[in-house]
Amino acid sequence: MRTCLSRLLVGVCMLTLVAGTASAQEGKGGFPFILPKEKPDRPLSEALERNYSAYPAPRPEDNELYTQFRYTELKGFDYHGHDGTISRRDPSKVIFVNGKYYVWYTYRHTPTPPQGAANCTDTIPSRDWDLAEIWYATSEDGFTWEEQGVAVPRPPKPNPGWRSVTTTDILVWKGKYYLYFQAFMEASGTRGDDCPVSVAYADSPDGPWTLTNKIVIPNGAPGEWDQYSIHDPYPLVYKGKIYLYYKSDFDGDPRLVRMHGLAIADDPLGPFHKHPLNPIMNSGHE
């Protein structure tokens, strides 16, 4: 009897406490329509708690580091009536040198649009980035661009990139310039993507660029997470070393996801050493 009475009293107390909290909330009304600048004196969800305790401002738009990006069509690029025979994609970082902006990108100009791996030839591309070169453009304002032409052409077969050179990014290191790129040695989609990372270098952003014709980051060994492809090389400098991030895709298995790896070098031309904890990120396209 005492046990039952004790449980009853505890239950009544808890009910009273909940009712009291609910009454207090009712007295305050619902959360206000206009987001308060200061943390309100009321119970908050964990998400709203983070708005006031973890972020620089309750509204992302009020954060000084927040930018509302807007798309603006660039001027200076011809796409042949958008018939699929000309493609520009995968721009590099934009750098500013001697009063001009520079950007590098994948450029394809072929007789036909991509036809798939089963129908591609030496002149007909399998995918949008097949049979491509690395071109570049310059601008004085970032909106109107002047295409300068090829920076890194496809080298002769069997050098890395003979089929296509794509998806480049730029590194500036001790007065020299380095372009890292995917170096295709067969048509994209034939057996995954055989496109290890290679590099070209120059004394000026306008070139001329010297191809090393060497692989600096190879595909992983059979059975490893990056065995099928090395995509989207992205170099940066950290603590005096070159950190090069990359993505690997899998061979169509829906159970697996894209992941990212890291390779580190003391010199831009390598050798690069893959991080022992790769993959270091487990999601995202690029």
N, C-alpha and C positions, 0 to 999 in steps of 0.2 A: 504494500500500500504506500509506504513512504517513497519507494522508488518511482511508482507511478505518479505520485504527487509532485516529486522533484522534477520529473520529465515534463509534467504539465506546466509547472511554474516556468521552467526554461523555455518551453514553447511559447508561453504567453509573453515572456520578456522579449524573445526574438521577434515575435509578431509586432509587439509594441515598437521595437527599434526600427523595423522595416517600415511600419506605418508612419513613425516619426520622420524618417528620412524622406518617405514619399510626400508627406505633408510639407516638409521643408522645400522639396523640389517644386511642389505645386505652388507654394508661396512665391517662388522665384519665377515660375513660368518656364516655358521651353527655352532652349538656347536661342540667343538673340539672332535676328535676321542679319544684322550688320556685325561682322566679326570684330569683337573688342580688340583694341590695340594692346591692352594689358590683360593679363590672365584674370578671368572673372572668379569671384569668390563663390564657387559652386562645384559640385562633383563633376568631373570630366572623364570622358573615355580616354584610353591610353593614347589613341591617335591625336586627340585634341591636347592632351598633356604634352605630347612631343612638339606640337605647334608652338607652345610657349616656353618649353624647357630645352629643346634640342636644336631649334632652328634660329637663324639670325632674326627672323621676323615671322609673325603669324601667317601672313600671306606671302607666298613665294615671290609674287610680283614686287613686294616691298624690299626684298633682299637686294643689296647693292650689286651682288654678283649674278643676279637673275637677268636674263636677256630674253625678250620676246622676238624670236627670229621670224623674219618675213621672207618669203620667196620673191626674188626679183629676176626676171628673165635677163640673162646676160646678152650683150650685144657683141657681134663680131664673129659668130660661128655659123657656118652653113651646114645644113643637114640634108641637102639634096631632096627637098620636098618631103622629108621624113619618110622616105620609102624603105628604110631599113638597111641601106647600103653604106651609110656612114654612121658611126657611133663614137661618142666620147663619153667616158665613164670613169669612175674611181679616181677622183682628183686627189693629189697629194696635199700635204700642208701647203699653205700659201706663205711665201717668205717675201720680205721687202729688202731689196738690194739696190743701192745707187739710184734711189728715187723711183723704182718700179716694183710692182708686185709680180711675182713669178708663180706659176702653177704648172705641174706636170700631170699627165693623165693618159689613160688607155685610149688609143685612137685606132679605129678600124675603118678602112674604105675598101670594100670588096664588090665584085660584080653583082652579087645577090645578097639578100639577107641570110642569116643563119638557117641551115637546113637540117641540123641534127647530126649526131655523130655517125649515124648509119649512111648518110648521104653526102658527107663532106669530102672535099678533094684538096689538092694543093692550092686551089684558088677559091673554093667554096667553103665558108666557115661552118663549123658545127654549132657554135654558140656566139653570143654577142662579143665575147672577148677573144675569140679565136682569130688567127691570122692578123694579130694586132701589133702595133708598135707603140712606143712611148713618145708622145709629142708634148710640146709646151706652148704656153701663151704668156704674154705680159700685159700689164695694165698700169695706168697712172692713177686710176681712181677706184679700181676694184669692180667696176660695173661694165665698162667698155673695154673689151680685150682684143688684142691683136695676136692672131695665131702665128707662131714663129716656125712651125714645122717640126720635123722629127728631131728628137734628142737622142733616143736609143733605138736603133733599128734592130730587126731580127738578124742575128748572126748566121753565118753559113752552117749548114748541117755538118756534123752532129753536135755542135756546141749547144750548151744550155740556152734555151730560148729560141732555137731555130724555127719552131712552129709558131710561137707567139711570145711576146714580152708584154706583161700587163701589170696593173694594180701596183703602181710604184709609190714610193714615198721618199722624201728628201731628208738628208742629214747634212748639217754644216758642221765641220770639225777642223779646227786649226787652219782656217783659211781655205780649205778645200770643200768640195761638194760631192756628195755620194747619193746615188739613186739605187735603192734596193727594189727589186721587182720579182714577180713570179716568172720563172723561165720554163715555159712549156716545151716539152720534148715529144709530145704527141697531141692529137686533137683533143680538146676538152670533152669529157664525157665518154671517152673510149674505155678507160679503166679507172674510173675516178678522175683525178686530176694529177698528172705527172708534172708538177710545176714547182720544184724546189726553188729556193731563193738564190738569186745571183745579184751582182752589184756592178755598177759602172761609176767612174769618178772623173772629176774635171777640176780645173783651176778657176773656172768661172761658171756662173749659172747658165750662161749662154753656150757652154761647151768650148771646144769639142769634148765629147765624152769618150772615155776609154773603157771598153768592155774588158772585164777580167776573164770572161769565159770560164768561170769557175763557180761551183756551187758552194755557197757559204752556210746555208742551212738546208740539209737534206731531209727527205721524208724519213719517217721512223722505220724501224725494222718491221718485218712481217709480224702481225699480231699486236703491235704497239698502237697507241691511241692516234698518232699522227702518221700512220703508214700510208694513207690514201692521198693526202694533200697537205701542202703548206701554203696558206692563203694570207693575203693582206699584211705583208710585212710593215711594221711601224717602228722605226728607230727613234730613240731619244737618248739623251746623255744624263746619267745619274751617277754622282760620286766619282766622276772621272772615267767612267766606263760607258760603253755603248750597250744599252738595253734594247733588244729588238723583240717586240711582241709579234705573235702570229696566231692565226686561227687554223684549226684543222676540221674538215668535214668528214663525215662517215659515209659508208657505201650504201646509202639508201635504207639502212636499218631504222625503223621508226622507234625502236627502244632506246636509241642513242641520241645524244645532243651534240651540238657544236661546242667546242671548248677552245681555250686559248693557252698558248704556251709562251715561254720566255727563253731567249738565248742571249748570252752575255759575252762581250769581247773587250779586250783592251785596245784593239785597233779596228778601225772601220772595215778593213779587208779581212778581218778574222785573225786567228780562228775563233769561231763562236762556239760556246758550250751551252747545251740545253740545260735548263734548270733541273736539278734532281727531283723537285716536287711537281714538275709538269704533269698534267695541265694545272695552271695556277688560277684560272677562272673557268667556270663551268657553264657559261651561257653567253648569248649575244652573237650577232652576226659578224660585226667587225669591231 
